[in-house]
Structures are given as structure tokens and as C-alpha cells.
Amino acid sequence: MTLFAVLFEDDRQNAAAIRKDYLQRHFAFLKANAASIRTAGPLSREGDAFAGGLWLVEARTSDDVDRLVKEDPFWAAGLRKTVQIFAWNRVFTEGVLLK
């Protein structure tokens, strides 16, 4: 299994309405996929509470991650403007340098 960093940029048009209408479905999706989506949360910019999101996903391939992204209710609702998927190699965590 590989750890992937997934960066989302949100489409600002209708973002507030989409978040309001789909947030609980998005949370249910995250919980249902907790074995793969190890951590998730919103990204913000100064003056913009919700600019996008970040997930750390454990999966076999980036195609598996892409399929997961496209199953998220936020994706189907059009909230996500762009998505970038990167394989990620953790080398430092909680003060410890990993091998």
C-alpha cells in the first residue's frame, strides 16, 4: 500500500450552498471510507474559510485514489474545481525521523 496526498481546490461559485447541502453526506462518505482515507480536512486562505481540502489516502494505486475521489458527494455536486494526487513518502512524524 502507498500513502497518497490528495489536494483539492474548490470551485468558489456556489461553494457555500454546496457545502451546506452536501456536508453531512460528505462526512458519511469519509466515515464509510475510513480504512483508506486516513485523515482529511479543509484548506483555507486568508479571507477564504474554505479554499479546498487535503486527504491522506492509503491505496494501491493513484487510480484507486481517483476512483475514491469521484465517489465523494462533494465531487458529484461540483464543489471540487481541481484535484491533484501525489504519492507521499513520510520521512518525519511527531519529532521522529523515519527510515
DSSP file (Angstrom, degrees, kcal/mol; ACC not computed):
  #  RESIDUE AA STRUCTURE BP1 BP2  ACC     N-H-->O    O-->H-N    N-H-->O    O-->H-N    TCO  KAPPA ALPHA  PHI   PSI    X-CA   Y-CA   Z-CA
    1    1 A M              0   0    0      0, 0.0     2,-0.3     0, 0.0    59,-0.2   0.000 360.0 360.0 360.0 147.5    0.0    0.0    0.0
    2    2 A T  E     -A   59   0A   0     57,-3.1    57,-2.6    59,-0.0     2,-0.5  -0.895 360.0-127.4-119.0 147.5    1.1    3.5   -0.7
    3    3 A L  E     -AB  58  88A   0     85,-0.5    85,-3.5    -2,-0.3     2,-0.4  -0.846  28.6-166.2 -95.3 131.5    0.2    6.7    1.0
    4    4 A F  E     -AB  57  87A   0     53,-3.2    53,-2.8    -2,-0.5     2,-0.5  -0.935  16.2-144.1-119.8 140.0   -1.1    9.5   -1.2
    5    5 A A  E     -AB  56  86A   0     81,-2.9    81,-2.7    -2,-0.4     2,-0.5  -0.908  18.7-163.1 -97.8 128.1   -1.7   13.2   -0.6
    6    6 A V  E     -AB  55  85A   0     49,-2.8    49,-2.1    -2,-0.5     2,-0.5  -0.961   2.6-166.0-117.7 119.6   -4.8   14.5   -2.3
    7    7 A L  E     -AB  54  84A   0     77,-2.5    77,-2.3    -2,-0.5     2,-0.4  -0.917   4.4-167.5-109.5 126.8   -5.1   18.2   -2.7
    8    8 A F  E     -AB  53  83A   0     45,-2.9    45,-1.4    -2,-0.5     2,-0.5  -0.899  10.4-160.4-111.6 140.1   -8.5   19.7   -3.7
    9    9 A E  E     -AB  52  82A   0     73,-2.1    72,-3.0    -2,-0.4    73,-1.8  -0.989  23.9-135.4-112.7 129.7   -9.2   23.2   -4.9
   10   10 A D  E     - B   0  80A   0     41,-2.4     2,-0.6    -2,-0.5    70,-0.2  -0.559  13.1-117.8 -86.8 148.0  -12.8   24.2   -4.5
   11   11 A D        -     0   0    0     68,-3.4     4,-0.1    -2,-0.2    -1,-0.1  -0.738  22.7-151.1 -77.8 121.0  -14.9   26.0   -7.1
   12   12 A R    >   +     0   0    0     -2,-0.6     3,-1.3     2,-0.1     2,-0.4   0.772  69.5  95.4 -71.3 -24.8  -15.9   29.2   -5.4
   13   13 A Q  T 3  S-     0   0    0      1,-0.3    -2,-0.1     2,-0.1     0, 0.0  -0.552 109.9  -9.9 -70.7 123.0  -19.1   29.6   -7.3
   14   14 A N  T 3> S+     0   0    0     -2,-0.4     4,-2.5     1,-0.1    -1,-0.3   0.585  94.0 135.1  66.5  13.2  -22.0   28.1   -5.2
   15   15 A A  H <>  +     0   0    0     -3,-1.3     4,-2.9     1,-0.2     5,-0.2   0.910  68.1  50.6 -59.8 -44.6  -19.4   26.6   -2.8
   16   16 A A  H  > S+     0   0    0     -4,-0.4     4,-2.3     1,-0.2    -1,-0.2   0.920 112.8  45.8 -61.8 -43.9  -21.3   27.8    0.3
   17   17 A A  H  > S+     0   0    0      2,-0.2     4,-2.4     1,-0.2    -1,-0.2   0.901 113.6  49.2 -66.7 -40.8  -24.6   26.3   -0.9
   18   18 A I  H  X S+     0   0    0     -4,-2.5     4,-2.5     2,-0.2     5,-0.2   0.937 111.2  49.3 -64.4 -46.2  -23.0   23.0   -2.0
   19   19 A R  H  X S+     0   0    0     -4,-2.9     4,-1.9    -5,-0.2    -2,-0.2   0.933 112.5  48.4 -57.9 -45.7  -21.2   22.6    1.4
   20   20 A K  H  < S+     0   0    0     -4,-2.3     4,-0.3    -5,-0.2    -1,-0.2   0.927 117.1  40.9 -60.8 -45.6  -24.4   23.3    3.2
   21   21 A D  H  < S+     0   0    0     -4,-2.4    -1,-0.2     1,-0.2    -2,-0.2   0.782 127.8  29.2 -75.3 -27.7  -26.4   20.8    1.2
   22   22 A Y  H  X S+     0   0    0     -4,-2.5     4,-2.6    -5,-0.2     5,-0.2   0.449  86.8  99.3-115.6  -2.0  -23.8   18.0    1.0
   23   23 A L  H  X S+     0   0    0     -4,-1.9     4,-2.7    -5,-0.2     5,-0.2   0.901  86.3  47.0 -58.9 -46.0  -21.7   18.3    4.1
   24   24 A Q  H  > S+     0   0    0     -4,-0.3     4,-2.2     1,-0.2    -1,-0.2   0.878 113.7  48.6 -66.1 -36.3  -23.4   15.5    6.1
   25   25 A R  H  > S+     0   0    0      2,-0.2     4,-2.2     1,-0.2    -1,-0.2   0.882 111.0  51.5 -67.3 -38.0  -23.2   13.2    3.0
   26   26 A H  H  X S+     0   0    0     -4,-2.6     4,-2.5     2,-0.2    -2,-0.2   0.929 110.2  48.3 -62.8 -46.1  -19.5   14.1    2.6
   27   27 A F  H  X S+     0   0    0     -4,-2.7     4,-2.5     1,-0.2    -2,-0.2   0.909 110.9  50.7 -61.6 -42.1  -18.9   13.2    6.3
   28   28 A A  H  X S+     0   0    0     -4,-2.2     4,-2.4     1,-0.2    -1,-0.2   0.895 109.8  51.3 -62.3 -39.6  -20.8    9.9    6.0
   29   29 A F  H  X S+     0   0    0     -4,-2.2     4,-1.3     2,-0.2    -2,-0.2   0.926 109.3  49.8 -62.4 -45.8  -18.6    9.1    2.9
   30   30 A L  H  < S+     0   0    0     -4,-2.5     3,-0.4     1,-0.2     7,-0.2   0.930 112.6  47.2 -59.4 -45.7  -15.4    9.9    4.8
   31   31 A K  H >< S+     0   0    0     -4,-2.5     3,-1.3     1,-0.2    -1,-0.2   0.900 110.2  52.2 -63.1 -40.7  -16.5    7.6    7.7
   32   32 A A  H 3< S+     0   0    0     -4,-2.4    -1,-0.2     1,-0.3     3,-0.2   0.744 116.7  40.4 -67.3 -22.7  -17.5    4.8    5.3
   33   33 A N  T >X S+     0   0    0     -4,-1.3     4,-3.1    -3,-0.4     3,-1.5   0.022  75.2 123.0-114.0  25.6  -14.1    5.0    3.7
   34   34 A A  T <4  +     0   0    0     -3,-1.3    -1,-0.1     1,-0.3    -2,-0.1   0.732  65.5  66.7 -63.0 -23.4  -12.0    5.5    6.9
   35   35 A A  T 34 S+     0   0    0     -3,-0.2    -1,-0.3    -4,-0.2     3,-0.1   0.799 118.3  23.6 -67.7 -26.4   -9.9    2.4    6.1
   36   36 A S  T <4 S+     0   0    0     -3,-1.5    22,-3.1     1,-0.2     2,-1.2   0.805 114.4  64.8-104.1 -44.7   -8.5    4.2    3.1
   37   37 A I  E  <  +C   57   0A   0     -4,-3.1    20,-0.2    20,-0.2    -1,-0.2  -0.703  63.3 179.8 -85.6  98.6   -8.9    7.9    3.9
   38   38 A R  E     -     0   0A   0     18,-2.0     2,-0.3    -2,-1.2    -1,-0.2   0.830  64.9  -5.2 -74.6 -33.8   -6.6    8.1    6.8
   39   39 A T  E     +C   56   0A   0     17,-1.2    17,-2.4    -3,-0.1     2,-0.3  -0.976  65.9 177.2-157.9 151.2   -7.1   11.9    7.5
   40   40 A A  E     +C   55   0A   0     -2,-0.3    15,-0.2    15,-0.2    13,-0.0  -0.993   8.6 147.2-155.2 152.2   -9.0   14.7    5.8
   41   41 A G  E     -C   54   0A   0     13,-1.7    13,-2.6    -2,-0.3     2,-0.1  -0.955  42.2 -81.4-178.6 165.0   -9.8   18.4    6.3
   42   42 A P  E     -C   53   0A   0      0, 0.0     2,-0.4     0, 0.0    11,-0.3  -0.364  31.0-143.8 -77.3 154.7  -10.4   21.7    4.7
   43   43 A L  E     -C   52   0A   0      9,-2.2     8,-3.2   -35,-0.1     9,-1.4  -0.889  19.7-168.6-110.6 148.0   -7.8   24.1    3.5
   44   44 A S  E     -     0   0A   0     -2,-0.4     2,-0.3     6,-0.2     5,-0.2  -0.943  13.9-152.2-135.9 158.9   -8.2   27.9    3.8
   45   45 A R  E >   -C   48   0A   0      3,-2.0     3,-2.7    -2,-0.3     2,-0.1  -0.831  50.6 -73.7-118.4 162.5   -6.6   31.1    2.6
   46   46 A E  T 3  S+     0   0    0     -2,-0.3     3,-0.0     1,-0.3    -1,-0.0  -0.393 124.9   8.7 -56.6 124.9   -6.6   34.4    4.3
   47   47 A G  T 3  S+     0   0    0     -2,-0.1     2,-0.4     1,-0.1    -1,-0.3   0.475 116.2  87.0  81.5   2.5  -10.1   35.8    3.9
   48   48 A D  E <   - C   0  45A   0     -3,-2.7    -3,-2.0     1,-0.1     3,-0.3  -0.877  56.5-167.9-137.4 101.8  -11.4   32.5    2.5
   49   49 A A  E    S+     0   0A   0     -2,-0.4     2,-0.5     1,-0.2    -1,-0.1   0.824  83.1  31.7 -62.2 -34.1  -12.6   29.9    5.1
   50   50 A F  E     +     0   0A   0      1,-0.1    -6,-0.2    -6,-0.1    -1,-0.2  -0.883  59.3 150.0-131.1 101.1  -12.8   27.1    2.6
   51   51 A A  E    S-     0   0A   0     -8,-3.2   -41,-2.4    -2,-0.5     2,-0.3   0.614  71.8 -59.5-101.1 -17.2  -10.4   27.1   -0.3
   52   52 A G  E     -AC   9  43A   0     -9,-1.4    -9,-2.2   -43,-0.3     2,-0.3  -0.943  57.9 -93.6 169.0-150.7  -10.2   23.3   -0.8
   53   53 A G  E     -AC   8  42A   0    -45,-1.4   -45,-2.9   -11,-0.3     2,-0.4  -0.976  11.8-141.5-156.6 167.2   -9.2   20.2    1.1
   54   54 A L  E     -AC   7  41A   0    -13,-2.6   -13,-1.7    -2,-0.3     2,-0.4  -0.999  16.5-178.8-136.7 131.1   -6.5   17.7    1.9
   55   55 A W  E     -AC   6  40A   0    -49,-2.1   -49,-2.8    -2,-0.4     2,-0.5  -0.952  19.1-150.5-122.3 148.1   -6.7   14.0    2.3
   56   56 A L  E     -AC   5  39A   0    -17,-2.4   -18,-2.0    -2,-0.4   -17,-1.2  -0.993  28.4-172.7-111.3 120.3   -4.1   11.4    3.1
   57   57 A V  E     -AC   4  37A   0    -53,-2.8   -53,-3.2    -2,-0.5     2,-0.6  -0.937  21.7-148.7-122.8 133.5   -5.2    8.2    1.5
   58   58 A E  E     +A    3   0A   0    -22,-3.1     2,-0.3    -2,-0.4   -55,-0.2  -0.902  42.6 136.5 -99.1 120.3   -3.8    4.7    1.7
   59   59 A A  E     -A    2   0A   0    -57,-2.6   -57,-3.1    -2,-0.6     3,-0.1  -0.952  61.1-114.4-155.3 169.3   -4.3    2.8   -1.5
   60   60 A R  S    S+     0   0    0     -2,-0.3     2,-0.3   -59,-0.2    -1,-0.1   0.907  94.6   6.2 -76.6 -43.8   -2.6    0.5   -4.0
   61   61 A T     >  -     0   0    0      1,-0.1     4,-1.5    -3,-0.1     3,-0.2  -0.902  69.4-112.7-138.8 163.7   -2.6    2.9   -7.0
   62   62 A S  H  > S+     0   0    0     -2,-0.3     4,-2.7     1,-0.2     5,-0.1   0.805 117.4  61.5 -66.6 -27.8   -3.4    6.5   -7.8
   63   63 A D  H  > S+     0   0    0      2,-0.2     4,-2.3     1,-0.2    -1,-0.2   0.885 101.5  52.0 -63.8 -37.4   -6.2    5.2  -10.0
   64   64 A D  H  > S+     0   0    0     -3,-0.2     4,-1.9     2,-0.2    -1,-0.2   0.897 111.0  47.6 -62.8 -40.1   -7.8    3.7   -6.8
   65   65 A V  H  X S+     0   0    0     -4,-1.5     4,-2.8     2,-0.2    -2,-0.2   0.919 109.4  52.9 -66.7 -43.7   -7.5    7.1   -5.2
   66   66 A D  H  X S+     0   0    0     -4,-2.7     4,-2.0     1,-0.2    -2,-0.2   0.904 108.6  50.1 -59.4 -42.7   -9.0    8.8   -8.2
   67   67 A R  H  X S+     0   0    0     -4,-2.3     4,-0.6     2,-0.2    -1,-0.2   0.911 111.0  49.7 -61.5 -41.8  -12.0    6.5   -8.1
   68   68 A L  H >X S+     0   0    0     -4,-1.9     3,-1.2     1,-0.2     4,-0.7   0.926 108.6  52.5 -62.9 -45.6  -12.4    7.2   -4.4
   69   69 A V  H >< S+     0   0    0     -4,-2.8     3,-1.2     1,-0.3     6,-0.3   0.908 107.8  51.8 -55.1 -44.2  -12.3   11.0   -5.0
   70   70 A K  H 3< S+     0   0    0     -4,-2.0    -1,-0.3     1,-0.3    -2,-0.2   0.580 103.0  58.8 -76.4  -9.1  -15.0   10.7   -7.7
   71   71 A E  H << S+     0   0    0     -3,-1.2    -1,-0.3    -4,-0.6    -2,-0.2   0.595  81.2 107.0 -88.7 -13.7  -17.3    8.8   -5.3
   72   72 A D  S XX S-     0   0    0     -3,-1.2     4,-1.7    -4,-0.7     3,-1.1  -0.457  75.2-132.8 -66.5 131.0  -17.3   11.7   -2.8
   73   73 A P  H 3> S+     0   0    0      0, 0.0     4,-1.9     0, 0.0     6,-0.2   0.816 106.5  61.6 -54.7 -31.7  -20.6   13.6   -2.8
   74   74 A F  H 34>S+     0   0    0      2,-0.2     5,-2.2     1,-0.2     6,-0.7   0.869 103.6  50.1 -63.1 -34.7  -18.7   16.9   -3.0
   75   75 A W  H X45S+     0   0    0     -3,-1.1     3,-1.5    -6,-0.3    -1,-0.2   0.961 111.1  46.7 -67.1 -50.8  -17.2   15.7   -6.3
   76   76 A A  H 3<5S+     0   0    0     -4,-1.7    -1,-0.2     1,-0.3    -2,-0.2   0.822 109.6  55.6 -61.3 -31.5  -20.6   14.8   -7.8
   77   77 A A  T 3<5S-     0   0    0     -4,-1.9    -1,-0.3    -5,-0.2    -2,-0.2   0.580 116.1-114.2 -79.2  -9.7  -22.1   18.1   -6.6
   78   78 A G  T < 5S+     0   0    0     -3,-1.5   -67,-0.2    -4,-0.5    -3,-0.2   0.615  77.7 127.2  89.3  12.7  -19.4   20.1   -8.4
   79   79 A L      < +     0   0    0     -5,-2.2   -68,-3.4    -6,-0.2     2,-0.5   0.895  54.5  77.8 -69.2 -38.3  -17.7   21.6   -5.4
   80   80 A R  E     +B   10   0A   0     -6,-0.7   -70,-0.3   -70,-0.2     3,-0.1  -0.604  51.5 178.7 -81.1 121.7  -14.2   20.4   -6.4
   81   81 A K  E    S+     0   0A   0    -72,-3.0     2,-0.3    -2,-0.5   -71,-0.2   0.880  71.6   1.2 -84.4 -44.8  -12.6   22.5   -9.1
   82   82 A T  E     -B    9   0A   0    -73,-1.8   -73,-2.1     2,-0.0     2,-0.4  -0.963  59.4-160.9-141.1 158.0   -9.3   20.6   -9.3
   83   83 A V  E     -B    8   0A   0     -2,-0.3     2,-0.4   -75,-0.2   -75,-0.2  -0.996   3.3-168.8-139.4 138.0   -7.8   17.5   -7.7
   84   84 A Q  E     -B    7   0A   0    -77,-2.3   -77,-2.5    -2,-0.4     2,-0.5  -0.994   6.2-160.4-125.7 134.5   -4.1   16.6   -7.5
   85   85 A I  E     +B    6   0A   0     -2,-0.4     2,-0.4   -79,-0.2   -79,-0.2  -0.967  12.6 178.6-119.7 123.5   -3.0   13.2   -6.4
   86   86 A F  E     -B    5   0A   0    -81,-2.7   -81,-2.9    -2,-0.5     2,-0.3  -0.977  31.1-124.7-125.0 134.0    0.6   12.7   -5.2
   87   87 A A  E     -B    4   0A   0     -2,-0.4     2,-0.4   -83,-0.2   -83,-0.3  -0.601  37.4-155.4 -67.7 139.2    2.4    9.6   -3.8
   88   88 A W  E     -B    3   0A   0    -85,-3.5     2,-0.6    -2,-0.3   -85,-0.5  -0.976  17.2-160.7-129.9 133.4    3.8   10.6   -0.5
   89   89 A N        -     0   0    0     -2,-0.4     2,-0.4   -87,-0.1   -85,-0.0  -0.929  17.3-145.0-113.8 107.6    6.7    9.2    1.5
   90   90 A R        +     0   0    0     -2,-0.6     3,-0.1     1,-0.2    -2,-0.0  -0.587  30.1 162.0 -74.4 123.0    6.5   10.2    5.1
   91   91 A V        +     0   0    0     -2,-0.4     7,-2.7     1,-0.3     2,-0.3   0.509  64.3  35.6-117.3 -11.2   10.1   10.7    6.5
   92   92 A F  E     +D   97   0B   0      5,-0.3     2,-0.3     7,-0.1    -1,-0.3  -0.981  61.7 163.6-146.9 129.5    9.4   12.7    9.6
   93   93 A T  E >   -D   96   0B   0      3,-2.6     3,-2.4    -2,-0.3    -3,-0.0  -0.973  65.6 -12.4-150.8 134.8    6.5   12.4   12.1
   94   94 A E  T 3  S-     0   0    0     -2,-0.3     3,-0.1     1,-0.3    -1,-0.0   0.843 128.9 -47.8  46.1  45.6    5.9   13.6   15.7
   95   95 A G  T 3  S+     0   0    0      1,-0.2     2,-0.5     0, 0.0    -1,-0.3   0.492 115.6 113.6  82.2   3.0    9.6   14.5   16.2
   96   96 A V  E <   -D   93   0B   0     -3,-2.4    -3,-2.6     0, 0.0     2,-0.6  -0.933  60.6-140.6-116.7 128.1   10.9   11.2   14.8
   97   97 A L  E     -D   92   0B   0     -2,-0.5    -5,-0.3    -5,-0.2     2,-0.1  -0.755  26.2-147.4 -81.8 122.0   12.9   10.8   11.6
   98   98 A L              0   0    0     -7,-2.7    -1,-0.0    -2,-0.6    -7,-0.0  -0.473 360.0 360.0 -88.7 160.7   11.7    7.6    9.9
   99   99 A K              0   0    0     -2,-0.1    -1,-0.1    -7,-0.0    -8,-0.1   0.488 360.0 360.0 -68.5 360.0   13.9    5.3    7.9
